[in-house]
Amino acid sequence: MLESVGALTGSPWIYVVVALSVLLDVFLPVLPSGVLVITAATAAAGTSTVAADAAGAARHVTEVPSLLALILCAASASVLGDLAAYRLAWRGGTRLDAAIARSRRLTSAQERLGAALNRGGGVLVVIARFAPAGRSVVSLGAGASHRTAKEFLPWSAVAGVAWAGYSVGLGYFGAQWLGASWLGTAISVLALFVAGAFAALLMRRPAAAAAAAAAATVPGSVPTAS
């Protein structure tokens, strides 16, 4: 995969592939968009050229603009995908509302997202961008609960830039430290998965706290241990 993406790095097609993958994984979370972004960044960081400075010493010049374009491409596709899921859920009708009502995860996300946005903060949107399928849950939840675009989209943009910058940064620094190889890519992907697991843990903690608080308000109820 690294060699294939590396061959595409010098072509505009790499940005098309990355954009489509990031755009669609809000509906198909199984798509490896994060892995693709890291692999593309690793390949881009590995295509450095050797130039001579004023003193005649050799130095490496990395194609930084391609990395910046990759961040912009991934972040823009992330926001557009969030917007598409948000608008779809907003206009979803009775079938989608019923499907969300049957999903404990989506219902919980609606409640937590609504509470977070009402408090004037949308950090949950940023955290969810790193969690597996968290982006889908939050975007659909925001639309289904009819949160305003002014409440949701700015945080979606922050989340998209943070996720894209982190993913591209992992690929870049992995290539700098370990070389543009399978090892560097694997370590970078592992770091992305660790961030996703941590984000999923942070998303579950407010839900557990809310459930315990609700149980405590019911007479005779006994809070369950987490």
Secondary structure by P-SEA (a helix, b strand, c coil): caaaaaaacccaaaaaaaaaaaaacccccccaaaaaaaaaaaaaaabbbbbbccccbbbbbcaaaaaaaaaaaaaaaaaaaaaaaaaaaaaccaaaaaaaaacaaaaaaaaaaaaaaaacccaaaaaaaaccaaaaaaaaaaaaacccccccaaaaaaaaaaaaaaaaaaaaaaaaaccccaaaaaaaaaaaaaaaaaaaaaaaaaaaaaaaaaaaaccccccccc
